[in-house]
Amino acid sequence: MPDESRYTVDHEEIRRWAERRGGRPAALGRARGRITGLRVDFPEYRIKAAFQRITWDRFFDAFETARWGFVYHEKTGAGQLSHFYRFVERDQQDRACARADRELRSPRHR
């Protein structure tokens, strides 16, 4: 069984979590001078989308502008480092964590 979902808006906590897994800040693009599609890019899980690497400063500027929170898991059910994360609206913390926990317990995530 995976960990319970955790929530944070702490930049250093997010950065440590991502870097421990080899993740780097990325975006899908820019629109009207704003970063769009903010992501943590894990090279071993890269999909065909063309992520653009950005700095952590730009990542967190976009994170704050959007007023996001970060929901994540530390470990998988097998005890390995989890790569699961999701950006959520800050006022939706409880609902987002509960939904993430349900998703990770579904058969497709086992």
Gaussian input, Z-matrix of N, CA and C with variables (Angstrom, degrees):
# hf/3-21g

backbone

0 1
 N
 C     1     B1
 C     2     B2     1     A1
 N     3     B3     2     A2     1     D1
 C     4     B4     3     A3     2     D2
 C     5     B5     4     A4     3     D3
 N     6     B6     5     A5     4     D4
 C     7     B7     6     A6     5     D5
 C     8     B8     7     A7     6     D6
 N     9     B9     8     A8     7     D7
 C    10    B10     9     A9     8     D8
 C    11    B11    10    A10     9     D9
 N    12    B12    11    A11    10    D10
 C    13    B13    12    A12    11    D11
 C    14    B14    13    A13    12    D12
 N    15    B15    14    A14    13    D13
 C    16    B16    15    A15    14    D14
 C    17    B17    16    A16    15    D15
 N    18    B18    17    A17    16    D16
 C    19    B19    18    A18    17    D17
 C    20    B20    19    A19    18    D18
 N    21    B21    20    A20    19    D19
 C    22    B22    21    A21    20    D20
 C    23    B23    22    A22    21    D21
 N    24    B24    23    A23    22    D22
 C    25    B25    24    A24    23    D23
 C    26    B26    25    A25    24    D24
 N    27    B27    26    A26    25    D25
 C    28    B28    27    A27    26    D26
 C    29    B29    28    A28    27    D27
 N    30    B30    29    A29    28    D28
 C    31    B31    30    A30    29    D29
 C    32    B32    31    A31    30    D30
 N    33    B33    32    A32    31    D31
 C    34    B34    33    A33    32    D32
 C    35    B35    34    A34    33    D33
 N    36    B36    35    A35    34    D34
 C    37    B37    36    A36    35    D35
 C    38    B38    37    A37    36    D36
 N    39    B39    38    A38    37    D37
 C    40    B40    39    A39    38    D38
 C    41    B41    40    A40    39    D39
 N    42    B42    41    A41    40    D40
 C    43    B43    42    A42    41    D41
 C    44    B44    43    A43    42    D42
 N    45    B45    44    A44    43    D43
 C    46    B46    45    A45    44    D44
 C    47    B47    46    A46    45    D45
 N    48    B48    47    A47    46    D46
 C    49    B49    48    A48    47    D47
 C    50    B50    49    A49    48    D48
 N    51    B51    50    A50    49    D49
 C    52    B52    51    A51    50    D50
 C    53    B53    52    A52    51    D51
 N    54    B54    53    A53    52    D52
 C    55    B55    54    A54    53    D53
 C    56    B56    55    A55    54    D54
 N    57    B57    56    A56    55    D55
 C    58    B58    57    A57    56    D56
 C    59    B59    58    A58    57    D57
 N    60    B60    59    A59    58    D58
 C    61    B61    60    A60    59    D59
 C    62    B62    61    A61    60    D60
 N    63    B63    62    A62    61    D61
 C    64    B64    63    A63    62    D62
 C    65    B65    64    A64    63    D63
 N    66    B66    65    A65    64    D64
 C    67    B67    66    A66    65    D65
 C    68    B68    67    A67    66    D66
 N    69    B69    68    A68    67    D67
 C    70    B70    69    A69    68    D68
 C    71    B71    70    A70    69    D69
 N    72    B72    71    A71    70    D70
 C    73    B73    72    A72    71    D71
 C    74    B74    73    A73    72    D72
 N    75    B75    74    A74    73    D73
 C    76    B76    75    A75    74    D74
 C    77    B77    76    A76    75    D75
 N    78    B78    77    A77    76    D76
 C    79    B79    78    A78    77    D77
 C    80    B80    79    A79    78    D78
 N    81    B81    80    A80    79    D79
 C    82    B82    81    A81    80    D80
 C    83    B83    82    A82    81    D81
 N    84    B84    83    A83    82    D82
 C    85    B85    84    A84    83    D83
 C    86    B86    85    A85    84    D84
 N    87    B87    86    A86    85    D85
 C    88    B88    87    A87    86    D86
 C    89    B89    88    A88    87    D87
 N    90    B90    89    A89    88    D88
 C    91    B91    90    A90    89    D89
 C    92    B92    91    A91    90    D90
 N    93    B93    92    A92    91    D91
 C    94    B94    93    A93    92    D92
 C    95    B95    94    A94    93    D93
 N    96    B96    95    A95    94    D94
 C    97    B97    96    A96    95    D95
 C    98    B98    97    A97    96    D96
 N    99    B99    98    A98    97    D97
 C   100   B100    99    A99    98    D98
 C   101   B101   100   A100    99    D99
 N   102   B102   101   A101   100   D100
 C   103   B103   102   A102   101   D101
 C   104   B104   103   A103   102   D102
 N   105   B105   104   A104   103   D103
 C   106   B106   105   A105   104   D104
 C   107   B107   106   A106   105   D105
 N   108   B108   107   A107   106   D106
 C   109   B109   108   A108   107   D107
 C   110   B110   109   A109   108   D108
 N   111   B111   110   A110   109   D109
 C   112   B112   111   A111   110   D110
 C   113   B113   112   A112   111   D111
 N   114   B114   113   A113   112   D112
 C   115   B115   114   A114   113   D113
 C   116   B116   115   A115   114   D114
 N   117   B117   116   A116   115   D115
 C   118   B118   117   A117   116   D116
 C   119   B119   118   A118   117   D117
 N   120   B120   119   A119   118   D118
 C   121   B121   120   A120   119   D119
 C   122   B122   121   A121   120   D120
 N   123   B123   122   A122   121   D121
 C   124   B124   123   A123   122   D122
 C   125   B125   124   A124   123   D123
 N   126   B126   125   A125   124   D124
 C   127   B127   126   A126   125   D125
 C   128   B128   127   A127   126   D126
 N   129   B129   128   A128   127   D127
 C   130   B130   129   A129   128   D128
 C   131   B131   130   A130   129   D129
 N   132   B132   131   A131   130   D130
 C   133   B133   132   A132   131   D131
 C   134   B134   133   A133   132   D132
 N   135   B135   134   A134   133   D133
 C   136   B136   135   A135   134   D134
 C   137   B137   136   A136   135   D135
 N   138   B138   137   A137   136   D136
 C   139   B139   138   A138   137   D137
 C   140   B140   139   A139   138   D138
 N   141   B141   140   A140   139   D139
 C   142   B142   141   A141   140   D140
 C   143   B143   142   A142   141   D141
 N   144   B144   143   A143   142   D142
 C   145   B145   144   A144   143   D143
 C   146   B146   145   A145   144   D144
 N   147   B147   146   A146   145   D145
 C   148   B148   147   A147   146   D146
 C   149   B149   148   A148   147   D147
 N   150   B150   149   A149   148   D148
 C   151   B151   150   A150   149   D149
 C   152   B152   151   A151   150   D150
 N   153   B153   152   A152   151   D151
 C   154   B154   153   A153   152   D152
 C   155   B155   154   A154   153   D153
 N   156   B156   155   A155   154   D154
 C   157   B157   156   A156   155   D155
 C   158   B158   157   A157   156   D156
 N   159   B159   158   A158   157   D157
 C   160   B160   159   A159   158   D158
 C   161   B161   160   A160   159   D159
 N   162   B162   161   A161   160   D160
 C   163   B163   162   A162   161   D161
 C   164   B164   163   A163   162   D162
 N   165   B165   164   A164   163   D163
 C   166   B166   165   A165   164   D164
 C   167   B167   166   A166   165   D165
 N   168   B168   167   A167   166   D166
 C   169   B169   168   A168   167   D167
 C   170   B170   169   A169   168   D168
 N   171   B171   170   A170   169   D169
 C   172   B172   171   A171   170   D170
 C   173   B173   172   A172   171   D171
 N   174   B174   173   A173   172   D172
 C   175   B175   174   A174   173   D173
 C   176   B176   175   A175   174   D174
 N   177   B177   176   A176   175   D175
 C   178   B178   177   A177   176   D176
 C   179   B179   178   A178   177   D177
 N   180   B180   179   A179   178   D178
 C   181   B181   180   A180   179   D179
 C   182   B182   181   A181   180   D180
 N   183   B183   182   A182   181   D181
 C   184   B184   183   A183   182   D182
 C   185   B185   184   A184   183   D183
 N   186   B186   185   A185   184   D184
 C   187   B187   186   A186   185   D185
 C   188   B188   187   A187   186   D186
 N   189   B189   188   A188   187   D187
 C   190   B190   189   A189   188   D188
 C   191   B191   190   A190   189   D189
 N   192   B192   191   A191   190   D190
 C   193   B193   192   A192   191   D191
 C   194   B194   193   A193   192   D192
 N   195   B195   194   A194   193   D193
 C   196   B196   195   A195   194   D194
 C   197   B197   196   A196   195   D195
 N   198   B198   197   A197   196   D196
 C   199   B199   198   A198   197   D197
 C   200   B200   199   A199   198   D198
 N   201   B201   200   A200   199   D199
 C   202   B202   201   A201   200   D200
 C   203   B203   202   A202   201   D201
 N   204   B204   203   A203   202   D202
 C   205   B205   204   A204   203   D203
 C   206   B206   205   A205   204   D204
 N   207   B207   206   A206   205   D205
 C   208   B208   207   A207   206   D206
 C   209   B209   208   A208   207   D207
 N   210   B210   209   A209   208   D208
 C   211   B211   210   A210   209   D209
 C   212   B212   211   A211   210   D210
 N   213   B213   212   A212   211   D211
 C   214   B214   213   A213   212   D212
 C   215   B215   214   A214   213   D213
 N   216   B216   215   A215   214   D214
 C   217   B217   216   A216   215   D215
 C   218   B218   217   A217   216   D216
 N   219   B219   218   A218   217   D217
 C   220   B220   219   A219   218   D218
 C   221   B221   220   A220   219   D219
 N   222   B222   221   A221   220   D220
 C   223   B223   222   A222   221   D221
 C   224   B224   223   A223   222   D222
 N   225   B225   224   A224   223   D223
 C   226   B226   225   A225   224   D224
 C   227   B227   226   A226   225   D225
 N   228   B228   227   A227   226   D226
 C   229   B229   228   A228   227   D227
 C   230   B230   229   A229   228   D228
 N   231   B231   230   A230   229   D229
 C   232   B232   231   A231   230   D230
 C   233   B233   232   A232   231   D231
 N   234   B234   233   A233   232   D232
 C   235   B235   234   A234   233   D233
 C   236   B236   235   A235   234   D234
 N   237   B237   236   A236   235   D235
 C   238   B238   237   A237   236   D236
 C   239   B239   238   A238   237   D237
 N   240   B240   239   A239   238   D238
 C   241   B241   240   A240   239   D239
 C   242   B242   241   A241   240   D240
 N   243   B243   242   A242   241   D241
 C   244   B244   243   A243   242   D242
 C   245   B245   244   A244   243   D243
 N   246   B246   245   A245   244   D244
 C   247   B247   246   A246   245   D245
 C   248   B248   247   A247   246   D246
 N   249   B249   248   A248   247   D247
 C   250   B250   249   A249   248   D248
 C   251   B251   250   A250   249   D249
 N   252   B252   251   A251   250   D250
 C   253   B253   252   A252   251   D251
 C   254   B254   253   A253   252   D252
 N   255   B255   254   A254   253   D253
 C   256   B256   255   A255   254   D254
 C   257   B257   256   A256   255   D255
 N   258   B258   257   A257   256   D256
 C   259   B259   258   A258   257   D257
 C   260   B260   259   A259   258   D258
 N   261   B261   260   A260   259   D259
 C   262   B262   261   A261   260   D260
 C   263   B263   262   A262   261   D261
 N   264   B264   263   A263   262   D262
 C   265   B265   264   A264   263   D263
 C   266   B266   265   A265   264   D264
 N   267   B267   266   A266   265   D265
 C   268   B268   267   A267   266   D266
 C   269   B269   268   A268   267   D267
 N   270   B270   269   A269   268   D268
 C   271   B271   270   A270   269   D269
 C   272   B272   271   A271   270   D270
 N   273   B273   272   A272   271   D271
 C   274   B274   273   A273   272   D272
 C   275   B275   274   A274   273   D273
 N   276   B276   275   A275   274   D274
 C   277   B277   276   A276   275   D275
 C   278   B278   277   A277   276   D276
 N   279   B279   278   A278   277   D277
 C   280   B280   279   A279   278   D278
 C   281   B281   280   A280   279   D279
 N   282   B282   281   A281   280   D280
 C   283   B283   282   A282   281   D281
 C   284   B284   283   A283   282   D282
 N   285   B285   284   A284   283   D283
 C   286   B286   285   A285   284   D284
 C   287   B287   286   A286   285   D285
 N   288   B288   287   A287   286   D286
 C   289   B289   288   A288   287   D287
 C   290   B290   289   A289   288   D288
 N   291   B291   290   A290   289   D289
 C   292   B292   291   A291   290   D290
 C   293   B293   292   A292   291   D291
 N   294   B294   293   A293   292   D292
 C   295   B295   294   A294   293   D293
 C   296   B296   295   A295   294   D294
 N   297   B297   296   A296   295   D295
 C   298   B298   297   A297   296   D296
 C   299   B299   298   A298   297   D297
 N   300   B300   299   A299   298   D298
 C   301   B301   300   A300   299   D299
 C   302   B302   301   A301   300   D300
 N   303   B303   302   A302   301   D301
 C   304   B304   303   A303   302   D302
 C   305   B305   304   A304   303   D303
 N   306   B306   305   A305   304   D304
 C   307   B307   306   A306   305   D305
 C   308   B308   307   A307   306   D306
 N   309   B309   308   A308   307   D307
 C   310   B310   309   A309   308   D308
 C   311   B311   310   A310   309   D309
 N   312   B312   311   A311   310   D310
 C   313   B313   312   A312   311   D311
 C   314   B314   313   A313   312   D312
 N   315   B315   314   A314   313   D313
 C   316   B316   315   A315   314   D314
 C   317   B317   316   A316   315   D315
 N   318   B318   317   A317   316   D316
 C   319   B319   318   A318   317   D317
 C   320   B320   319   A319   318   D318
 N   321   B321   320   A320   319   D319
 C   322   B322   321   A321   320   D320
 C   323   B323   322   A322   321   D321
 N   324   B324   323   A323   322   D322
 C   325   B325   324   A324   323   D323
 C   326   B326   325   A325   324   D324
 N   327   B327   326   A326   325   D325
 C   328   B328   327   A327   326   D326
 C   329   B329   328   A328   327   D327

   B1=1.4379
   B2=1.5355
   B3=1.3433
   B4=1.4669
   B5=1.5251
   B6=1.3260
   B7=1.4686
   B8=1.5209
   B9=1.3155
   B10=1.4567
   B11=1.5310
   B12=1.3125
   B13=1.4593
   B14=1.5199
   B15=1.3062
   B16=1.4647
   B17=1.5172
   B18=1.3037
   B19=1.4629
   B20=1.5150
   B21=1.3349
   B22=1.4589
   B23=1.5206
   B24=1.3196
   B25=1.4596
   B26=1.5323
   B27=1.3284
   B28=1.4640
   B29=1.5254
   B30=1.3083
   B31=1.4634
   B32=1.5238
   B33=1.3049
   B34=1.4663
   B35=1.5237
   B36=1.3074
   B37=1.4635
   B38=1.5295
   B39=1.3220
   B40=1.4709
   B41=1.5250
   B42=1.3093
   B43=1.4733
   B44=1.5321
   B45=1.3383
   B46=1.4745
   B47=1.5238
   B48=1.3423
   B49=1.4577
   B50=1.5332
   B51=1.3293
   B52=1.4635
   B53=1.5277
   B54=1.3170
   B55=1.4649
   B56=1.5251
   B57=1.3200
   B58=1.4708
   B59=1.5286
   B60=1.3371
   B61=1.4564
   B62=1.5251
   B63=1.3239
   B64=1.4599
   B65=1.5111
   B66=1.3343
   B67=1.4601
   B68=1.5167
   B69=1.3135
   B70=1.4625
   B71=1.5198
   B72=1.3256
   B73=1.4643
   B74=1.5254
   B75=1.3252
   B76=1.4674
   B77=1.5227
   B78=1.3176
   B79=1.4641
   B80=1.5207
   B81=1.3067
   B82=1.4613
   B83=1.5176
   B84=1.3108
   B85=1.4553
   B86=1.5117
   B87=1.3386
   B88=1.4584
   B89=1.5207
   B90=1.3109
   B91=1.4571
   B92=1.5158
   B93=1.3198
   B94=1.4680
   B95=1.5178
   B96=1.3138
   B97=1.4581
   B98=1.5182
   B99=1.3276
   B100=1.4610
   B101=1.5224
   B102=1.3098
   B103=1.4597
   B104=1.5228
   B105=1.3324
   B106=1.4575
   B107=1.5230
   B108=1.2979
   B109=1.4646
   B110=1.5116
   B111=1.3067
   B112=1.4595
   B113=1.5232
   B114=1.3303
   B115=1.4622
   B116=1.5161
   B117=1.3373
   B118=1.4589
   B119=1.5262
   B120=1.3040
   B121=1.4575
   B122=1.5226
   B123=1.3269
   B124=1.4534
   B125=1.5185
   B126=1.3228
   B127=1.4750
   B128=1.5234
   B129=1.3244
   B130=1.4669
   B131=1.5259
   B132=1.3360
   B133=1.4593
   B134=1.5171
   B135=1.3110
   B136=1.4615
   B137=1.5250
   B138=1.3208
   B139=1.4489
   B140=1.5218
   B141=1.2805
   B142=1.4628
   B143=1.5213
   B144=1.3094
   B145=1.4633
   B146=1.5217
   B147=1.2954
   B148=1.4650
   B149=1.5296
   B150=1.3160
   B151=1.4556
   B152=1.5091
   B153=1.3105
   B154=1.4563
   B155=1.5204
   B156=1.3241
   B157=1.4706
   B158=1.5189
   B159=1.3160
   B160=1.4557
   B161=1.5198
   B162=1.3082
   B163=1.4655
   B164=1.5285
   B165=1.3220
   B166=1.4591
   B167=1.5233
   B168=1.3323
   B169=1.4660
   B170=1.5290
   B171=1.3252
   B172=1.4664
   B173=1.5348
   B174=1.3267
   B175=1.4645
   B176=1.5262
   B177=1.3397
   B178=1.4585
   B179=1.5268
   B180=1.3237
   B181=1.4660
   B182=1.5307
   B183=1.3393
   B184=1.4693
   B185=1.5258
   B186=1.3197
   B187=1.4614
   B188=1.5258
   B189=1.3381
   B190=1.4643
   B191=1.5257
   B192=1.3130
   B193=1.4593
   B194=1.5262
   B195=1.3372
   B196=1.4560
   B197=1.5325
   B198=1.3319
   B199=1.4671
   B200=1.5242
   B201=1.3279
   B202=1.4555
   B203=1.5106
   B204=1.3017
   B205=1.4481
   B206=1.5209
   B207=1.3034
   B208=1.4648
   B209=1.5211
   B210=1.3238
   B211=1.4605
   B212=1.5210
   B213=1.3326
   B214=1.4622
   B215=1.5196
   B216=1.3184
   B217=1.4599
   B218=1.5148
   B219=1.3183
   B220=1.4680
   B221=1.5230
   B222=1.3172
   B223=1.4700
   B224=1.5200
   B225=1.3292
   B226=1.4569
   B227=1.5152
   B228=1.3182
   B229=1.4507
   B230=1.5113
   B231=1.3352
   B232=1.4649
   B233=1.5267
   B234=1.3354
   B235=1.4567
   B236=1.5141
   B237=1.3263
   B238=1.4624
   B239=1.5206
   B240=1.3380
   B241=1.4608
   B242=1.5262
   B243=1.3123
   B244=1.4573
   B245=1.5255
   B246=1.3251
   B247=1.4600
   B248=1.5308
   B249=1.3285
   B250=1.4600
   B251=1.5217
   B252=1.3385
   B253=1.4603
   B254=1.5199
   B255=1.3154
   B256=1.4600
   B257=1.5213
   B258=1.3231
   B259=1.4573
   B260=1.5212
   B261=1.3174
   B262=1.4617
   B263=1.5196
   B264=1.3184
   B265=1.4590
   B266=1.5172
   B267=1.3020
   B268=1.4666
   B269=1.5192
   B270=1.3085
   B271=1.4635
   B272=1.5256
   B273=1.3259
   B274=1.4669
   B275=1.5271
   B276=1.3093
   B277=1.4688
   B278=1.5252
   B279=1.3151
   B280=1.4683
   B281=1.5209
   B282=1.3044
   B283=1.4615
   B284=1.5246
   B285=1.3171
   B286=1.4678
   B287=1.5247
   B288=1.3257
   B289=1.4692
   B290=1.5249
   B291=1.3256
   B292=1.4655
   B293=1.5193
   B294=1.3234
   B295=1.4706
   B296=1.5209
   B297=1.3223
   B298=1.4663
   B299=1.5237
   B300=1.3257
   B301=1.4673
   B302=1.5247
   B303=1.3279
   B304=1.4734
   B305=1.5240
   B306=1.3391
   B307=1.4697
   B308=1.5179
   B309=1.3125
   B310=1.4567
   B311=1.5255
   B312=1.3012
   B313=1.4634
   B314=1.5265
   B315=1.3242
   B316=1.4638
   B317=1.5314
   B318=1.3343
   B319=1.4674
   B320=1.5275
   B321=1.3131
   B322=1.4600
   B323=1.5316
   B324=1.3301
   B325=1.4673
   B326=1.5245
   B327=1.2837
   B328=1.4686
   B329=1.5002
   A1=109.02
   A2=118.05
   A3=119.39
   A4=111.97
   A5=115.09
   A6=121.11
   A7=110.46
   A8=114.59
   A9=119.83
   A10=107.19
   A11=115.33
   A12=119.44
   A13=110.07
   A14=114.55
   A15=121.55
   A16=107.83
   A17=115.33
   A18=121.65
   A19=108.95
   A20=115.14
   A21=119.45
   A22=110.28
   A23=114.85
   A24=122.27
   A25=108.94
   A26=116.08
   A27=122.37
   A28=110.35
   A29=116.30
   A30=121.80
   A31=112.52
   A32=117.11
   A33=119.54
   A34=112.02
   A35=117.35
   A36=120.81
   A37=110.64
   A38=116.62
   A39=121.28
   A40=110.07
   A41=116.24
   A42=120.46
   A43=111.21
   A44=117.35
   A45=120.68
   A46=110.95
   A47=117.06
   A48=121.38
   A49=110.08
   A50=116.36
   A51=120.68
   A52=111.89
   A53=117.33
   A54=120.53
   A55=112.28
   A56=117.86
   A57=120.57
   A58=110.76
   A59=116.44
   A60=122.85
   A61=112.52
   A62=117.08
   A63=121.17
   A64=113.73
   A65=117.37
   A66=121.83
   A67=112.79
   A68=114.30
   A69=122.31
   A70=109.25
   A71=118.21
   A72=120.74
   A73=110.85
   A74=115.27
   A75=120.63
   A76=109.40
   A77=114.14
   A78=121.74
   A79=108.27
   A80=115.32
   A81=119.90
   A82=111.11
   A83=117.69
   A84=119.96
   A85=112.29
   A86=113.52
   A87=121.19
   A88=108.26
   A89=115.43
   A90=121.32
   A91=107.98
   A92=115.85
   A93=121.26
   A94=112.50
   A95=116.05
   A96=121.30
   A97=115.00
   A98=117.80
   A99=121.34
   A100=110.00
   A101=115.01
   A102=121.40
   A103=108.59
   A104=116.16
   A105=121.16
   A106=109.60
   A107=115.74
   A108=120.37
   A109=113.60
   A110=117.29
   A111=121.94
   A112=110.11
   A113=116.90
   A114=122.10
   A115=110.77
   A116=115.27
   A117=122.06
   A118=103.78
   A119=116.58
   A120=121.72
   A121=109.92
   A122=115.40
   A123=122.26
   A124=106.50
   A125=118.47
   A126=120.29
   A127=114.30
   A128=118.57
   A129=119.41
   A130=112.33
   A131=117.84
   A132=121.68
   A133=112.20
   A134=116.99
   A135=121.01
   A136=110.45
   A137=114.59
   A138=120.21
   A139=107.70
   A140=117.32
   A141=119.82
   A142=114.00
   A143=117.70
   A144=120.56
   A145=109.45
   A146=115.40
   A147=120.63
   A148=109.11
   A149=116.04
   A150=120.18
   A151=110.68
   A152=114.94
   A153=121.37
   A154=107.06
   A155=115.76
   A156=118.71
   A157=108.94
   A158=115.40
   A159=121.65
   A160=107.51
   A161=116.35
   A162=119.98
   A163=109.38
   A164=115.10
   A165=118.65
   A166=110.51
   A167=117.76
   A168=119.83
   A169=111.11
   A170=117.18
   A171=120.56
   A172=110.91
   A173=115.84
   A174=120.86
   A175=110.03
   A176=116.42
   A177=119.39
   A178=112.66
   A179=118.93
   A180=120.33
   A181=109.65
   A182=116.85
   A183=120.91
   A184=110.89
   A185=116.91
   A186=123.13
   A187=110.39
   A188=116.61
   A189=121.34
   A190=111.65
   A191=117.76
   A192=120.94
   A193=110.41
   A194=116.40
   A195=121.28
   A196=112.19
   A197=117.41
   A198=122.97
   A199=111.17
   A200=114.83
   A201=121.13
   A202=111.56
   A203=113.98
   A204=124.19
   A205=106.45
   A206=116.98
   A207=122.65
   A208=108.38
   A209=116.84
   A210=123.05
   A211=106.62
   A212=116.48
   A213=119.54
   A214=111.10
   A215=114.96
   A216=122.62
   A217=107.83
   A218=116.62
   A219=122.17
   A220=111.54
   A221=116.48
   A222=121.41
   A223=111.25
   A224=115.11
   A225=121.53
   A226=108.61
   A227=116.04
   A228=120.25
   A229=112.76
   A230=117.11
   A231=122.17
   A232=112.20
   A233=117.22
   A234=120.55
   A235=115.33
   A236=118.00
   A237=121.25
   A238=110.05
   A239=115.85
   A240=119.22
   A241=108.94
   A242=115.65
   A243=120.91
   A244=110.06
   A245=115.89
   A246=121.94
   A247=111.01
   A248=116.38
   A249=120.02
   A250=110.86
   A251=114.89
   A252=121.19
   A253=108.14
   A254=114.34
   A255=120.34
   A256=107.30
   A257=115.93
   A258=121.04
   A259=107.34
   A260=116.25
   A261=121.18
   A262=109.49
   A263=115.07
   A264=119.19
   A265=107.99
   A266=116.99
   A267=120.36
   A268=113.41
   A269=118.29
   A270=118.72
   A271=112.75
   A272=117.46
   A273=122.39
   A274=112.23
   A275=117.26
   A276=122.71
   A277=113.29
   A278=118.23
   A279=120.93
   A280=111.94
   A281=116.91
   A282=120.97
   A283=111.12
   A284=117.48
   A285=121.45
   A286=111.31
   A287=117.91
   A288=120.74
   A289=110.38
   A290=117.45
   A291=120.31
   A292=110.92
   A293=117.24
   A294=120.91
   A295=110.97
   A296=117.51
   A297=121.10
   A298=110.67
   A299=117.14
   A300=120.49
   A301=110.78
   A302=117.75
   A303=120.74
   A304=110.87
   A305=116.82
   A306=120.40
   A307=111.58
   A308=117.31
   A309=120.04
   A310=112.32
   A311=117.46
   A312=120.29
   A313=111.40
   A314=117.18
   A315=120.07
   A316=109.62
   A317=117.61
   A318=121.48
   A319=114.09
   A320=119.45
   A321=119.81
   A322=113.31
   A323=118.17
   A324=121.54
   A325=112.63
   A326=117.96
   A327=120.00
   A328=110.99
   D1=131.26
   D2=179.49
   D3=-70.19
   D4=164.37
   D5=174.26
   D6=-56.45
   D7=162.72
   D8=168.12
   D9=-70.66
   D10=152.88
   D11=177.68
   D12=-65.78
   D13=143.96
   D14=175.27
   D15=-116.63
   D16=155.64
   D17=-177.51
   D18=-131.61
   D19=138.96
   D20=175.27
   D21=-154.52
   D22=158.42
   D23=167.73
   D24=-122.62
   D25=4.29
   D26=-178.57
   D27=-73.42
   D28=118.10
   D29=-175.80
   D30=-60.43
   D31=-43.97
   D32=-178.43
   D33=-67.39
   D34=-36.65
   D35=177.11
   D36=-63.57
   D37=-43.45
   D38=178.30
   D39=-64.08
   D40=-46.19
   D41=-178.79
   D42=-62.02
   D43=-45.44
   D44=178.30
   D45=-60.90
   D46=-43.98
   D47=-179.97
   D48=-58.91
   D49=-48.52
   D50=-178.15
   D51=-65.30
   D52=-48.91
   D53=-175.87
   D54=-66.41
   D55=-31.57
   D56=177.31
   D57=-61.84
   D58=-24.67
   D59=-179.32
   D60=-103.00
   D61=7.94
   D62=-179.06
   D63=81.22
   D64=11.75
   D65=-177.83
   D66=-80.39
   D67=148.93
   D68=178.51
   D69=-132.13
   D70=152.14
   D71=179.53
   D72=-69.69
   D73=139.00
   D74=-178.39
   D75=-151.95
   D76=166.49
   D77=176.68
   D78=-142.06
   D79=158.12
   D80=175.96
   D81=-81.47
   D82=-23.74
   D83=179.67
   D84=172.21
   D85=-159.94
   D86=179.22
   D87=-138.54
   D88=145.36
   D89=174.83
   D90=-140.85
   D91=125.81
   D92=-179.06
   D93=51.25
   D94=40.51
   D95=177.23
   D96=79.79
   D97=1.93
   D98=-179.56
   D99=-110.29
   D100=146.05
   D101=176.78
   D102=-72.42
   D103=135.59
   D104=176.95
   D105=-120.48
   D106=152.33
   D107=176.20
   D108=63.39
   D109=50.17
   D110=-179.70
   D111=-59.74
   D112=134.81
   D113=-177.40
   D114=-145.33
   D115=159.48
   D116=163.07
   D117=-101.58
   D118=119.30
   D119=-176.38
   D120=-93.19
   D121=117.32
   D122=174.09
   D123=-106.07
   D124=107.74
   D125=-174.59
   D126=-51.49
   D127=-37.39
   D128=-178.35
   D129=-72.53
   D130=-13.53
   D131=178.77
   D132=-113.80
   D133=12.86
   D134=-174.53
   D135=-60.50
   D136=131.84
   D137=173.39
   D138=-93.32
   D139=-178.20
   D140=-175.18
   D141=-71.55
   D142=-8.30
   D143=178.55
   D144=-61.79
   D145=143.13
   D146=-179.51
   D147=-90.65
   D148=89.73
   D149=177.30
   D150=-72.83
   D151=145.67
   D152=173.86
   D153=-106.49
   D154=124.50
   D155=175.78
   D156=-66.89
   D157=139.46
   D158=175.74
   D159=-132.86
   D160=169.00
   D161=178.39
   D162=-79.78
   D163=160.87
   D164=175.04
   D165=-62.15
   D166=-35.75
   D167=178.41
   D168=-60.32
   D169=-46.30
   D170=178.69
   D171=-66.47
   D172=-38.46
   D173=177.23
   D174=-57.46
   D175=-50.32
   D176=-176.74
   D177=-74.20
   D178=-27.09
   D179=172.07
   D180=-61.46
   D181=-46.13
   D182=178.82
   D183=-66.39
   D184=-39.80
   D185=178.35
   D186=-58.18
   D187=-45.58
   D188=-179.47
   D189=-72.65
   D190=-39.34
   D191=178.69
   D192=-59.40
   D193=-40.69
   D194=-179.92
   D195=-79.23
   D196=-10.88
   D197=-177.38
   D198=57.23
   D199=48.24
   D200=179.72
   D201=-89.33
   D202=159.93
   D203=166.68
   D204=-116.38
   D205=167.36
   D206=-176.28
   D207=-122.73
   D208=115.44
   D209=175.82
   D210=-102.00
   D211=133.28
   D212=-176.77
   D213=-152.90
   D214=168.12
   D215=173.56
   D216=-121.41
   D217=143.62
   D218=175.99
   D219=-80.54
   D220=-48.85
   D221=-173.45
   D222=-128.98
   D223=153.65
   D224=173.07
   D225=-83.09
   D226=174.81
   D227=176.33
   D228=-61.07
   D229=-27.44
   D230=178.90
   D231=-85.90
   D232=2.16
   D233=177.75
   D234=87.23
   D235=5.89
   D236=177.44
   D237=-87.49
   D238=164.28
   D239=176.72
   D240=-63.07
   D241=129.74
   D242=178.07
   D243=-86.52
   D244=144.66
   D245=174.75
   D246=-104.50
   D247=8.25
   D248=-177.85
   D249=-74.06
   D250=129.68
   D251=172.25
   D252=-153.55
   D253=163.17
   D254=177.16
   D255=-155.20
   D256=141.25
   D257=171.25
   D258=-89.36
   D259=136.52
   D260=-179.33
   D261=-135.79
   D262=157.63
   D263=173.44
   D264=-65.71
   D265=139.92
   D266=-174.19
   D267=-60.08
   D268=-32.39
   D269=-179.96
   D270=-83.79
   D271=3.00
   D272=-179.96
   D273=-109.68
   D274=19.07
   D275=-174.45
   D276=-52.18
   D277=-55.30
   D278=-175.08
   D279=-63.35
   D280=-45.46
   D281=-179.74
   D282=-64.75
   D283=-41.28
   D284=-179.39
   D285=-65.93
   D286=-40.74
   D287=178.81
   D288=-64.88
   D289=-43.41
   D290=179.66
   D291=-63.47
   D292=-41.72
   D293=178.62
   D294=-64.79
   D295=-42.33
   D296=179.17
   D297=-63.29
   D298=-40.60
   D299=178.11
   D300=-62.60
   D301=-42.97
   D302=178.28
   D303=-62.73
   D304=-44.40
   D305=-179.58
   D306=-60.69
   D307=-43.07
   D308=-176.11
   D309=-74.58
   D310=-13.92
   D311=176.22
   D312=-93.68
   D313=-6.59
   D314=-179.87
   D315=-70.72
   D316=155.97
   D317=-177.62
   D318=-56.78
   D319=-30.77
   D320=-177.27
   D321=-70.55
   D322=-15.57
   D323=179.66
   D324=-102.46
   D325=5.19
   D326=-178.64
   D327=-90.71

